[in-house]
Amino acid sequence: MNVVIRNLPKDTSENEIQALLKEHGVPVTKVTLTNKGNAELCVAVVALDTNRAGADALVGMVDGKFWHGKTLAARTQNMFTGQGLNQP
């Protein structure tokens, strides 16, 4: 199961994302960061060793969290389209 975390500071590292999620006891298997060509936008796709309920719980913990000067947005990822579900 994947979770997409948006609105990260542009200089965010994979290790910082892993540390953030470790605070919540989340079993992370892989973190992929992308900038999408915009220097102000950083997005993390986080692969989790959990089911949908676990991913939804993580979204609840991270979505709206103020972290490094930014308010994070988190959504579970649709495995068929690769896009976050319930995007505003």
PDB file of N, CA, C and O in Angstrom:
ATOM      1  N   MET A   1       0.852  -1.174   0.000  1.00  0.00           N
ATOM      2  CA  MET A   1       0.000   0.000   0.000  1.00  0.00           C
ATOM      3  C   MET A   1       0.897   1.235   0.000  1.00  0.00           C
ATOM      4  O   MET A   1       1.907   1.276   0.702  1.00  0.00           O
ATOM      5  N   ASN A   2       0.522   2.238  -0.790  1.00  0.00           N
ATOM      6  CA  ASN A   2       1.290   3.477  -0.871  1.00  0.00           C
ATOM      7  C   ASN A   2       0.498   4.653  -0.317  1.00  0.00           C
ATOM      8  O   ASN A   2      -0.730   4.696  -0.386  1.00  0.00           O
ATOM      9  N   VAL A   3       1.242   5.602   0.234  1.00  0.00           N
ATOM     10  CA  VAL A   3       0.675   6.872   0.680  1.00  0.00           C
ATOM     11  C   VAL A   3       1.470   7.979   0.001  1.00  0.00           C
ATOM     12  O   VAL A   3       2.698   7.923  -0.060  1.00  0.00           O
ATOM     13  N   VAL A   4       0.766   8.982  -0.509  1.00  0.00           N
ATOM     14  CA  VAL A   4       1.392  10.145  -1.135  1.00  0.00           C
ATOM     15  C   VAL A   4       1.330  11.293  -0.132  1.00  0.00           C
ATOM     16  O   VAL A   4       0.263  11.630   0.382  1.00  0.00           O
ATOM     17  N   ILE A   5       2.497  11.891   0.136  1.00  0.00           N
ATOM     18  CA  ILE A   5       2.574  13.043   1.043  1.00  0.00           C
ATOM     19  C   ILE A   5       3.015  14.244   0.216  1.00  0.00           C
ATOM     20  O   ILE A   5       4.085  14.229  -0.392  1.00  0.00           O
ATOM     21  N   ARG A   6       2.191  15.274   0.197  1.00  0.00           N
ATOM     22  CA  ARG A   6       2.451  16.475  -0.600  1.00  0.00           C
ATOM     23  C   ARG A   6       2.779  17.664   0.307  1.00  0.00           C
ATOM     24  O   ARG A   6       2.609  17.628   1.525  1.00  0.00           O
ATOM     25  N   ASN A   7       3.258  18.719  -0.359  1.00  0.00           N
ATOM     26  CA  ASN A   7       3.562  19.995   0.293  1.00  0.00           C
ATOM     27  C   ASN A   7       4.751  19.892   1.236  1.00  0.00           C
ATOM     28  O   ASN A   7       4.807  20.569   2.263  1.00  0.00           O
ATOM     29  N   LEU A   8       5.688  19.047   0.879  1.00  0.00           N
ATOM     30  CA  LEU A   8       6.922  18.925   1.659  1.00  0.00           C
ATOM     31  C   LEU A   8       7.883  20.047   1.277  1.00  0.00           C
ATOM     32  O   LEU A   8       7.860  20.506   0.135  1.00  0.00           O
ATOM     33  N   PRO A   9       8.724  20.498   2.201  1.00  0.00           N
ATOM     34  CA  PRO A   9       9.754  21.472   1.840  1.00  0.00           C
ATOM     35  C   PRO A   9      10.634  20.910   0.720  1.00  0.00           C
ATOM     36  O   PRO A   9      10.883  19.706   0.664  1.00  0.00           O
ATOM     37  N   LYS A  10      11.097  21.784  -0.163  1.00  0.00           N
ATOM     38  CA  LYS A  10      11.839  21.338  -1.347  1.00  0.00           C
ATOM     39  C   LYS A  10      13.129  20.604  -1.018  1.00  0.00           C
ATOM     40  O   LYS A  10      13.621  19.837  -1.846  1.00  0.00           O
ATOM     41  N   ASP A  11      13.694  20.817   0.173  1.00  0.00           N
ATOM     42  CA  ASP A  11      14.960  20.171   0.529  1.00  0.00           C
ATOM     43  C   ASP A  11      14.767  18.922   1.401  1.00  0.00           C
ATOM     44  O   ASP A  11      15.712  18.468   2.045  1.00  0.00           O
ATOM     45  N   THR A  12      13.561  18.373   1.423  1.00  0.00           N
ATOM     46  CA  THR A  12      13.269  17.187   2.232  1.00  0.00           C
ATOM     47  C   THR A  12      14.049  15.977   1.719  1.00  0.00           C
ATOM     48  O   THR A  12      14.168  15.772   0.511  1.00  0.00           O
ATOM     49  N   SER A  13      14.578  15.182   2.645  1.00  0.00           N
ATOM     50  CA  SER A  13      15.303  13.963   2.265  1.00  0.00           C
ATOM     51  C   SER A  13      14.466  12.724   2.581  1.00  0.00           C
ATOM     52  O   SER A  13      13.529  12.775   3.378  1.00  0.00           O
ATOM     53  N   GLU A  14      14.820  11.624   1.946  1.00  0.00           N
ATOM     54  CA  GLU A  14      14.146  10.350   2.213  1.00  0.00           C
ATOM     55  C   GLU A  14      14.309   9.952   3.679  1.00  0.00           C
ATOM     56  O   GLU A  14      13.379   9.422   4.288  1.00  0.00           O
ATOM     57  N   ASN A  15      15.484  10.206   4.240  1.00  0.00           N
ATOM     58  CA  ASN A  15      15.724   9.877   5.653  1.00  0.00           C
ATOM     59  C   ASN A  15      14.809  10.670   6.579  1.00  0.00           C
ATOM     60  O   ASN A  15      14.341  10.140   7.587  1.00  0.00           O
ATOM     61  N   GLU A  16      14.549  11.932   6.250  1.00  0.00           N
ATOM     62  CA  GLU A  16      13.648  12.740   7.077  1.00  0.00           C
ATOM     63  C   GLU A  16      12.224  12.190   7.040  1.00  0.00           C
ATOM     64  O   GLU A  16      11.536  12.175   8.061  1.00  0.00           O
ATOM     65  N   ILE A  17      11.786  11.744   5.878  1.00  0.00           N
ATOM     66  CA  ILE A  17      10.442  11.162   5.763  1.00  0.00           C
ATOM     67  C   ILE A  17      10.368   9.872   6.570  1.00  0.00           C
ATOM     68  O   ILE A  17       9.390   9.631   7.278  1.00  0.00           O
ATOM     69  N   GLN A  18      11.404   9.045   6.462  1.00  0.00           N
ATOM     70  CA  GLN A  18      11.412   7.799   7.235  1.00  0.00           C
ATOM     71  C   GLN A  18      11.384   8.094   8.736  1.00  0.00           C
ATOM     72  O   GLN A  18      10.697   7.403   9.489  1.00  0.00           O
ATOM     73  N   ALA A  19      12.121   9.110   9.173  1.00  0.00           N
ATOM     74  CA  ALA A  19      12.131   9.472  10.598  1.00  0.00           C
ATOM     75  C   ALA A  19      10.761   9.992  11.037  1.00  0.00           C
ATOM     76  O   ALA A  19      10.289   9.657  12.124  1.00  0.00           O
ATOM     77  N   LEU A  20      10.121  10.808  10.195  1.00  0.00           N
ATOM     78  CA  LEU A  20       8.787  11.324  10.504  1.00  0.00           C
ATOM     79  C   LEU A  20       7.800  10.175  10.702  1.00  0.00           C
ATOM     80  O   LEU A  20       7.014  10.181  11.649  1.00  0.00           O
ATOM     81  N   LEU A  21       7.843   9.202   9.814  1.00  0.00           N
ATOM     82  CA  LEU A  21       6.898   8.094   9.886  1.00  0.00           C
ATOM     83  C   LEU A  21       7.246   7.113  10.999  1.00  0.00           C
ATOM     84  O   LEU A  21       6.364   6.474  11.573  1.00  0.00           O
ATOM     85  N   LYS A  22       8.531   6.999  11.298  1.00  0.00           N
ATOM     86  CA  LYS A  22       8.956   6.122  12.395  1.00  0.00           C
ATOM     87  C   LYS A  22       8.386   6.612  13.725  1.00  0.00           C
ATOM     88  O   LYS A  22       8.082   5.809  14.607  1.00  0.00           O
ATOM     89  N   GLU A  23       8.241   7.944  13.869  1.00  0.00           N
ATOM     90  CA  GLU A  23       7.627   8.524  15.076  1.00  0.00           C
ATOM     91  C   GLU A  23       6.240   7.932  15.319  1.00  0.00           C
ATOM     92  O   GLU A  23       5.788   7.824  16.459  1.00  0.00           O
ATOM     93  N   HIS A  24       5.574   7.553  14.233  1.00  0.00           N
ATOM     94  CA  HIS A  24       4.214   7.017  14.314  1.00  0.00           C
ATOM     95  C   HIS A  24       4.187   5.491  14.241  1.00  0.00           C
ATOM     96  O   HIS A  24       3.114   4.892  14.173  1.00  0.00           O
ATOM     97  N   GLY A  25       5.368   4.857  14.257  1.00  0.00           N
ATOM     98  CA  GLY A  25       5.441   3.403  14.239  1.00  0.00           C
ATOM     99  C   GLY A  25       5.027   2.778  12.920  1.00  0.00           C
ATOM    100  O   GLY A  25       4.528   1.653  12.895  1.00  0.00           O
ATOM    101  N   VAL A  26       5.229   3.494  11.826  1.00  0.00           N
ATOM    102  CA  VAL A  26       4.804   3.016  10.512  1.00  0.00           C
ATOM    103  C   VAL A  26       5.908   2.188   9.860  1.00  0.00           C
ATOM    104  O   VAL A  26       7.049   2.642   9.782  1.00  0.00           O
ATOM    105  N   PRO A  27       5.584   0.963   9.383  1.00  0.00           N
ATOM    106  CA  PRO A  27       6.573   0.109   8.715  1.00  0.00           C
ATOM    107  C   PRO A  27       6.790   0.538   7.262  1.00  0.00           C
ATOM    108  O   PRO A  27       6.084   0.074   6.367  1.00  0.00           O
ATOM    109  N   VAL A  28       7.760   1.416   7.026  1.00  0.00           N
ATOM    110  CA  VAL A  28       8.049   1.939   5.689  1.00  0.00           C
ATOM    111  C   VAL A  28       8.984   0.991   4.959  1.00  0.00           C
ATOM    112  O   VAL A  28       9.992   0.557   5.516  1.00  0.00           O
ATOM    113  N   THR A  29       8.651   0.664   3.705  1.00  0.00           N
ATOM    114  CA  THR A  29       9.538  -0.182   2.916  1.00  0.00           C
ATOM    115  C   THR A  29      10.338   0.620   1.895  1.00  0.00           C
ATOM    116  O   THR A  29      11.444   0.225   1.525  1.00  0.00           O
ATOM    117  N   LYS A  30       9.779   1.760   1.430  1.00  0.00           N
ATOM    118  CA  LYS A  30      10.500   2.581   0.457  1.00  0.00           C
ATOM    119  C   LYS A  30       9.907   3.985   0.427  1.00  0.00           C
ATOM    120  O   LYS A  30       8.696   4.164   0.554  1.00  0.00           O
ATOM    121  N   VAL A  31      10.784   4.981   0.258  1.00  0.00           N
ATOM    122  CA  VAL A  31      10.355   6.370   0.092  1.00  0.00           C
ATOM    123  C   VAL A  31      10.928   6.868  -1.224  1.00  0.00           C
ATOM    124  O   VAL A  31      12.128   6.752  -1.472  1.00  0.00           O
ATOM    125  N   THR A  32      10.065   7.424  -2.068  1.00  0.00           N
ATOM    126  CA  THR A  32      10.494   8.011  -3.332  1.00  0.00           C
ATOM    127  C   THR A  32      10.075   9.470  -3.332  1.00  0.00           C
ATOM    128  O   THR A  32       8.894   9.781  -3.171  1.00  0.00           O
ATOM    129  N   LEU A  33      11.043  10.369  -3.512  1.00  0.00           N
ATOM    130  CA  LEU A  33      10.754  11.803  -3.559  1.00  0.00           C
ATOM    131  C   LEU A  33      10.762  12.279  -5.000  1.00  0.00           C
ATOM    132  O   LEU A  33      11.564  11.826  -5.817  1.00  0.00           O
ATOM    133  N   THR A  34       9.860  13.197  -5.297  1.00  0.00           N
ATOM    134  CA  THR A  34       9.822  13.788  -6.625  1.00  0.00           C
ATOM    135  C   THR A  34       9.565  15.280  -6.498  1.00  0.00           C
ATOM    136  O   THR A  34       8.867  15.728  -5.588  1.00  0.00           O
ATOM    137  N   ASN A  35      10.128  16.032  -7.405  1.00  0.00           N
ATOM    138  CA  ASN A  35      10.000  17.482  -7.393  1.00  0.00           C
ATOM    139  C   ASN A  35       9.018  17.943  -8.466  1.00  0.00           C
ATOM    140  O   ASN A  35       8.516  19.064  -8.382  1.00  0.00           O
ATOM    141  N   LYS A  36       8.731  17.127  -9.457  1.00  0.00           N
ATOM    142  CA  LYS A  36       7.791  17.437 -10.546  1.00  0.00           C
ATOM    143  C   LYS A  36       8.150  18.731 -11.274  1.00  0.00           C
ATOM    144  O   LYS A  36       7.258  19.389 -11.810  1.00  0.00           O
ATOM    145  N   GLY A  37       9.418  19.112 -11.310  1.00  0.00           N
ATOM    146  CA  GLY A  37       9.854  20.289 -12.047  1.00  0.00           C
ATOM    147  C   GLY A  37       9.569  21.619 -11.371  1.00  0.00           C
ATOM    148  O   GLY A  37       9.874  22.666 -11.942  1.00  0.00           O
ATOM    149  N   ASN A  38       9.003  21.614 -10.188  1.00  0.00           N
ATOM    150  CA  ASN A  38       8.686  22.845  -9.474  1.00  0.00           C
ATOM    151  C   ASN A  38       9.556  22.901  -8.225  1.00  0.00           C
ATOM    152  O   ASN A  38       9.405  22.070  -7.329  1.00  0.00           O
ATOM    153  N   ALA A  39      10.453  23.860  -8.155  1.00  0.00           N
ATOM    154  CA  ALA A  39      11.411  23.928  -7.049  1.00  0.00           C
ATOM    155  C   ALA A  39      10.744  24.114  -5.686  1.00  0.00           C
ATOM    156  O   ALA A  39      11.364  23.839  -4.659  1.00  0.00           O
ATOM    157  N   GLU A  40       9.503  24.571  -5.660  1.00  0.00           N
ATOM    158  CA  GLU A  40       8.821  24.802  -4.387  1.00  0.00           C
ATOM    159  C   GLU A  40       7.965  23.620  -3.940  1.00  0.00           C
ATOM    160  O   GLU A  40       7.426  23.634  -2.834  1.00  0.00           O
ATOM    161  N   LEU A  41       7.836  22.606  -4.781  1.00  0.00           N
ATOM    162  CA  LEU A  41       6.950  21.485  -4.471  1.00  0.00           C
ATOM    163  C   LEU A  41       7.732  20.186  -4.390  1.00  0.00           C
ATOM    164  O   LEU A  41       8.462  19.835  -5.316  1.00  0.00           O
ATOM    165  N   CYS A  42       7.580  19.481  -3.294  1.00  0.00           N
ATOM    166  CA  CYS A  42       8.195  18.168  -3.147  1.00  0.00           C
ATOM    167  C   CYS A  42       7.104  17.199  -2.707  1.00  0.00           C
ATOM    168  O   CYS A  42       6.307  17.499  -1.819  1.00  0.00           O
ATOM    169  N   VAL A  43       7.085  16.036  -3.343  1.00  0.00           N
ATOM    170  CA  VAL A  43       6.086  15.011  -3.056  1.00  0.00           C
ATOM    171  C   VAL A  43       6.813  13.721  -2.716  1.00  0.00           C
ATOM    172  O   VAL A  43       7.800  13.369  -3.361  1.00  0.00           O
ATOM    173  N   ALA A  44       6.324  13.017  -1.704  1.00  0.00           N
ATOM    174  CA  ALA A  44       6.882  11.710  -1.342  1.00  0.00           C
ATOM    175  C   ALA A  44       5.837  10.637  -1.604  1.00  0.00           C
ATOM    176  O   ALA A  44       4.673  10.780  -1.230  1.00  0.00           O
ATOM    177  N   VAL A  45       6.269   9.560  -2.251  1.00  0.00           N
ATOM    178  CA  VAL A  45       5.442   8.364  -2.376  1.00  0.00           C
ATOM    179  C   VAL A  45       6.067   7.349  -1.436  1.00  0.00           C
ATOM    180  O   VAL A  45       7.226   6.964  -1.596  1.00  0.00           O
ATOM    181  N   VAL A  46       5.287   6.923  -0.457  1.00  0.00           N
ATOM    182  CA  VAL A  46       5.791   6.050   0.597  1.00  0.00           C
ATOM    183  C   VAL A  46       5.150   4.671   0.463  1.00  0.00           C
ATOM    184  O   VAL A  46       3.930   4.527   0.546  1.00  0.00           O
ATOM    185  N   ALA A  47       5.994   3.660   0.255  1.00  0.00           N
ATOM    186  CA  ALA A  47       5.512   2.277   0.202  1.00  0.00           C
ATOM    187  C   ALA A  47       5.494   1.731   1.624  1.00  0.00           C
ATOM    188  O   ALA A  47       6.490   1.812   2.343  1.00  0.00           O
ATOM    189  N   LEU A  48       4.356   1.175   2.021  1.00  0.00           N
ATOM    190  CA  LEU A  48       4.169   0.688   3.383  1.00  0.00           C
ATOM    191  C   LEU A  48       3.933  -0.811   3.396  1.00  0.00           C
ATOM    192  O   LEU A  48       3.345  -1.373   2.472  1.00  0.00           O
ATOM    193  N   ASP A  49       4.398  -1.441   4.450  1.00  0.00           N
ATOM    194  CA  ASP A  49       4.128  -2.859   4.665  1.00  0.00           C
ATOM    195  C   ASP A  49       2.915  -2.959   5.589  1.00  0.00           C
ATOM    196  O   ASP A  49       3.026  -3.368   6.745  1.00  0.00           O
ATOM    197  N   THR A  50       1.743  -2.572   5.046  1.00  0.00           N
ATOM    198  CA  THR A  50       0.512  -2.566   5.836  1.00  0.00           C
ATOM    199  C   THR A  50      -0.684  -2.694   4.907  1.00  0.00           C
ATOM    200  O   THR A  50      -0.537  -2.649   3.685  1.00  0.00           O
ATOM    201  N   ASN A  51      -1.852  -2.852   5.478  1.00  0.00           N
ATOM    202  CA  ASN A  51      -3.079  -2.941   4.691  1.00  0.00           C
ATOM    203  C   ASN A  51      -3.707  -1.556   4.536  1.00  0.00           C
ATOM    204  O   ASN A  51      -3.143  -0.560   4.988  1.00  0.00           O
ATOM    205  N   ARG A  52      -4.866  -1.500   3.901  1.00  0.00           N
ATOM    206  CA  ARG A  52      -5.542  -0.225   3.649  1.00  0.00           C
ATOM    207  C   ARG A  52      -5.861   0.499   4.955  1.00  0.00           C
ATOM    208  O   ARG A  52      -5.714   1.718   5.038  1.00  0.00           O
ATOM    209  N   ALA A  53      -6.294  -0.235   5.967  1.00  0.00           N
ATOM    210  CA  ALA A  53      -6.627   0.389   7.252  1.00  0.00           C
ATOM    211  C   ALA A  53      -5.397   1.052   7.869  1.00  0.00           C
ATOM    212  O   ALA A  53      -5.497   2.142   8.431  1.00  0.00           O
ATOM    213  N   GLY A  54      -4.230   0.394   7.766  1.00  0.00           N
ATOM    214  CA  GLY A  54      -2.993   0.971   8.282  1.00  0.00           C
ATOM    215  C   GLY A  54      -2.589   2.217   7.516  1.00  0.00           C
ATOM    216  O   GLY A  54      -2.138   3.198   8.106  1.00  0.00           O
ATOM    217  N   ALA A  55      -2.753   2.177   6.183  1.00  0.00           N
ATOM    218  CA  ALA A  55      -2.430   3.341   5.357  1.00  0.00           C
ATOM    219  C   ALA A  55      -3.370   4.497   5.680  1.00  0.00           C
ATOM    220  O   ALA A  55      -2.937   5.646   5.775  1.00  0.00           O
ATOM    221  N   ASP A  56      -4.657   4.193   5.850  1.00  0.00           N
ATOM    222  CA  ASP A  56      -5.617   5.241   6.207  1.00  0.00           C
ATOM    223  C   ASP A  56      -5.292   5.850   7.573  1.00  0.00           C
ATOM    224  O   ASP A  56      -5.455   7.054   7.773  1.00  0.00           O
ATOM    225  N   ALA A  57      -4.836   5.024   8.503  1.00  0.00           N
ATOM    226  CA  ALA A  57      -4.441   5.531   9.822  1.00  0.00           C
ATOM    227  C   ALA A  57      -3.256   6.484   9.697  1.00  0.00           C
ATOM    228  O   ALA A  57      -3.222   7.524  10.353  1.00  0.00           O
ATOM    229  N   LEU A  58      -2.285   6.130   8.853  1.00  0.00           N
ATOM    230  CA  LEU A  58      -1.137   7.009   8.630  1.00  0.00           C
ATOM    231  C   LEU A  58      -1.591   8.332   8.033  1.00  0.00           C
ATOM    232  O   LEU A  58      -1.153   9.396   8.471  1.00  0.00           O
ATOM    233  N   VAL A  59      -2.461   8.271   7.041  1.00  0.00           N
ATOM    234  CA  VAL A  59      -2.979   9.498   6.437  1.00  0.00           C
ATOM    235  C   VAL A  59      -3.608  10.379   7.511  1.00  0.00           C
ATOM    236  O   VAL A  59      -3.398  11.592   7.518  1.00  0.00           O
ATOM    237  N   GLY A  60      -4.368   9.785   8.408  1.00  0.00           N
ATOM    238  CA  GLY A  60      -4.988  10.541   9.491  1.00  0.00           C
ATOM    239  C   GLY A  60      -3.982  11.207  10.413  1.00  0.00           C
ATOM    240  O   GLY A  60      -4.250  12.280  10.953  1.00  0.00           O
ATOM    241  N   MET A  61      -2.822  10.580  10.599  1.00  0.00           N
ATOM    242  CA  MET A  61      -1.790  11.140  11.478  1.00  0.00           C
ATOM    243  C   MET A  61      -0.983  12.238  10.797  1.00  0.00           C
ATOM    244  O   MET A  61      -0.546  13.184  11.453  1.00  0.00           O
ATOM    245  N   VAL A  62      -0.782  12.118   9.471  1.00  0.00           N
ATOM    246  CA  VAL A  62       0.111  13.030   8.757  1.00  0.00           C
ATOM    247  C   VAL A  62      -0.638  14.176   8.075  1.00  0.00           C
ATOM    248  O   VAL A  62      -0.143  15.302   8.049  1.00  0.00           O
ATOM    249  N   ASP A  63      -1.813  13.908   7.526  1.00  0.00           N
ATOM    250  CA  ASP A  63      -2.560  14.930   6.796  1.00  0.00           C
ATOM    251  C   ASP A  63      -2.888  16.098   7.722  1.00  0.00           C
ATOM    252  O   ASP A  63      -3.506  15.918   8.772  1.00  0.00           O
ATOM    253  N   GLY A  64      -2.468  17.296   7.320  1.00  0.00           N
ATOM    254  CA  GLY A  64      -2.711  18.495   8.117  1.00  0.00           C
ATOM    255  C   GLY A  64      -1.647  18.781   9.163  1.00  0.00           C
ATOM    256  O   GLY A  64      -1.710  19.803   9.846  1.00  0.00           O
ATOM    257  N   LYS A  65      -0.667  17.888   9.297  1.00  0.00           N
ATOM    258  CA  LYS A  65       0.412  18.083  10.279  1.00  0.00           C
ATOM    259  C   LYS A  65       1.322  19.223   9.815  1.00  0.00           C
ATOM    260  O   LYS A  65       1.696  19.284   8.644  1.00  0.00           O
ATOM    261  N   PHE A  66       1.674  20.117  10.728  1.00  0.00           N
ATOM    262  CA  PHE A  66       2.616  21.196  10.435  1.00  0.00           C
ATOM    263  C   PHE A  66       4.013  20.655  10.667  1.00  0.00           C
ATOM    264  O   PHE A  66       4.352  20.263  11.784  1.00  0.00           O
ATOM    265  N   TRP A  67       4.837  20.630   9.610  1.00  0.00           N
ATOM    266  CA  TRP A  67       6.156  20.009   9.669  1.00  0.00           C
ATOM    267  C   TRP A  67       7.146  20.843   8.863  1.00  0.00           C
ATOM    268  O   TRP A  67       6.928  21.084   7.676  1.00  0.00           O
ATOM    269  N   HIS A  68       8.212  21.276   9.484  1.00  0.00           N
ATOM    270  CA  HIS A  68       9.262  22.072   8.832  1.00  0.00           C
ATOM    271  C   HIS A  68       8.689  23.276   8.076  1.00  0.00           C
ATOM    272  O   HIS A  68       9.113  23.575   6.960  1.00  0.00           O
ATOM    273  N   GLY A  69       7.731  23.957   8.689  1.00  0.00           N
ATOM    274  CA  GLY A  69       7.180  25.170   8.102  1.00  0.00           C
ATOM    275  C   GLY A  69       6.099  24.957   7.062  1.00  0.00           C
ATOM    276  O   GLY A  69       5.656  25.923   6.440  1.00  0.00           O
ATOM    277  N   LYS A  70       5.667  23.741   6.855  1.00  0.00           N
ATOM    278  CA  LYS A  70       4.644  23.426   5.846  1.00  0.00           C
ATOM    279  C   LYS A  70       3.523  22.601   6.468  1.00  0.00           C
ATOM    280  O   LYS A  70       3.756  21.824   7.394  1.00  0.00           O
ATOM    281  N   THR A  71       2.322  22.773   5.961  1.00  0.00           N
ATOM    282  CA  THR A  71       1.203  21.921   6.354  1.00  0.00           C
ATOM    283  C   THR A  71       1.105  20.797   5.335  1.00  0.00           C
ATOM    284  O   THR A  71       0.845  21.036   4.156  1.00  0.00           O
ATOM    285  N   LEU A  72       1.313  19.571   5.797  1.00  0.00           N
ATOM    286  CA  LEU A  72       1.363  18.421   4.904  1.00  0.00           C
ATOM    287  C   LEU A  72      -0.031  17.980   4.467  1.00  0.00           C
ATOM    288  O   LEU A  72      -1.015  18.159   5.184  1.00  0.00           O
ATOM    289  N   ALA A  73      -0.084  17.402   3.279  1.00  0.00           N
ATOM    290  CA  ALA A  73      -1.310  16.792   2.760  1.00  0.00           C
ATOM    291  C   ALA A  73      -0.967  15.350   2.421  1.00  0.00           C
ATOM    292  O   ALA A  73      -0.003  15.096   1.698  1.00  0.00           O
ATOM    293  N   ALA A  74      -1.739  14.409   2.932  1.00  0.00           N
ATOM    294  CA  ALA A  74      -1.460  12.987   2.696  1.00  0.00           C
ATOM    295  C   ALA A  74      -2.723  12.285   2.215  1.00  0.00           C
ATOM    296  O   ALA A  74      -3.826  12.581   2.675  1.00  0.00           O
ATOM    297  N   ARG A  75      -2.546  11.348   1.282  1.00  0.00           N
ATOM    298  CA  ARG A  75      -3.644  10.552   0.738  1.00  0.00           C
ATOM    299  C   ARG A  75      -3.130   9.159   0.418  1.00  0.00           C
ATOM    300  O   ARG A  75      -1.948   8.980   0.124  1.00  0.00           O
ATOM    301  N   THR A  76      -4.007   8.183   0.475  1.00  0.00           N
ATOM    302  CA  THR A  76      -3.629   6.857  -0.007  1.00  0.00           C
ATOM    303  C   THR A  76      -3.543   6.927  -1.521  1.00  0.00           C
ATOM    304  O   THR A  76      -4.208   7.750  -2.150  1.00  0.00           O
ATOM    305  N   GLN A  77      -2.721   6.061  -2.107  1.00  0.00           N
ATOM    306  CA  GLN A  77      -2.517   6.090  -3.549  1.00  0.00           C
ATOM    307  C   GLN A  77      -3.346   5.017  -4.223  1.00  0.00           C
ATOM    308  O   GLN A  77      -3.389   3.872  -3.773  1.00  0.00           O
ATOM    309  N   ASN A  78      -3.997   5.394  -5.297  1.00  0.00           N
ATOM    310  CA  ASN A  78      -4.752   4.459  -6.114  1.00  0.00           C
ATOM    311  C   ASN A  78      -3.766   3.631  -6.914  1.00  0.00           C
ATOM    312  O   ASN A  78      -3.052   4.170  -7.760  1.00  0.00           O
ATOM    313  N   MET A  79      -3.715   2.323  -6.662  1.00  0.00           N
ATOM    314  CA  MET A  79      -2.710   1.478  -7.310  1.00  0.00           C
ATOM    315  C   MET A  79      -2.927   1.334  -8.804  1.00  0.00           C
ATOM    316  O   MET A  79      -2.006   0.930  -9.515  1.00  0.00           O
ATOM    317  N   PHE A  80      -4.114   1.650  -9.303  1.00  0.00           N
ATOM    318  CA  PHE A  80      -4.379   1.496 -10.730  1.00  0.00           C
ATOM    319  C   PHE A  80      -4.006   2.728 -11.528  1.00  0.00           C
ATOM    320  O   PHE A  80      -3.542   2.608 -12.662  1.00  0.00           O
ATOM    321  N   THR A  81      -4.197   3.914 -10.962  1.00  0.00           N
ATOM    322  CA  THR A  81      -3.883   5.136 -11.694  1.00  0.00           C
ATOM    323  C   THR A  81      -2.616   5.797 -11.201  1.00  0.00           C
ATOM    324  O   THR A  81      -2.050   6.646 -11.891  1.00  0.00           O
ATOM    325  N   GLY A  82      -2.155   5.417 -10.001  1.00  0.00           N
ATOM    326  CA  GLY A  82      -0.959   6.036  -9.445  1.00  0.00           C
ATOM    327  C   GLY A  82      -1.224   7.394  -8.836  1.00  0.00           C
ATOM    328  O   GLY A  82      -0.285   8.082  -8.435  1.00  0.00           O
ATOM    329  N   GLN A  83      -2.494   7.801  -8.757  1.00  0.00           N
ATOM    330  CA  GLN A  83      -2.818   9.106  -8.204  1.00  0.00           C
ATOM    331  C   GLN A  83      -3.407   8.965  -6.818  1.00  0.00           C
ATOM    332  O   GLN A  83      -3.997   7.939  -6.478  1.00  0.00           O
ATOM    333  N   GLY A  84      -3.240  10.012  -6.018  1.00  0.00           N
ATOM    334  CA  GLY A  84      -3.805  10.013  -4.677  1.00  0.00           C
ATOM    335  C   GLY A  84      -5.322  10.051  -4.729  1.00  0.00           C
ATOM    336  O   GLY A  84      -5.898  10.752  -5.561  1.00  0.00           O
ATOM    337  N   LEU A  85      -5.960   9.317  -3.865  1.00  0.00           N
ATOM    338  CA  LEU A  85      -7.413   9.328  -3.791  1.00  0.00           C
ATOM    339  C   LEU A  85      -7.876  10.523  -2.984  1.00  0.00           C
ATOM    340  O   LEU A  85      -7.129  11.071  -2.173  1.00  0.00           O
ATOM    341  N   ASN A  86      -9.100  10.915  -3.212  1.00  0.00           N
ATOM    342  CA  ASN A  86      -9.719  11.997  -2.441  1.00  0.00           C
ATOM    343  C   ASN A  86      -8.936  13.297  -2.526  1.00  0.00           C
ATOM    344  O   ASN A  86      -8.846  14.036  -1.546  1.00  0.00           O
ATOM    345  N   GLN A  87      -8.373  13.576  -3.685  1.00  0.00           N
ATOM    346  CA  GLN A  87      -7.622  14.817  -3.826  1.00  0.00           C
ATOM    347  C   GLN A  87      -8.592  15.978  -3.892  1.00  0.00           C
ATOM    348  O   GLN A  87      -9.640  15.881  -4.531  1.00  0.00           O
ATOM    349  N   PRO A  88      -8.250  17.075  -3.236  1.00  0.00           N
ATOM    350  CA  PRO A  88      -9.135  18.255  -3.287  1.00  0.00           C
ATOM    351  C   PRO A  88      -9.181  18.831  -4.680  1.00  0.00           C
ATOM    352  O   PRO A  88      -9.871  19.823  -4.915  1.00  0.00           O
TER     353      PRO A  88
END
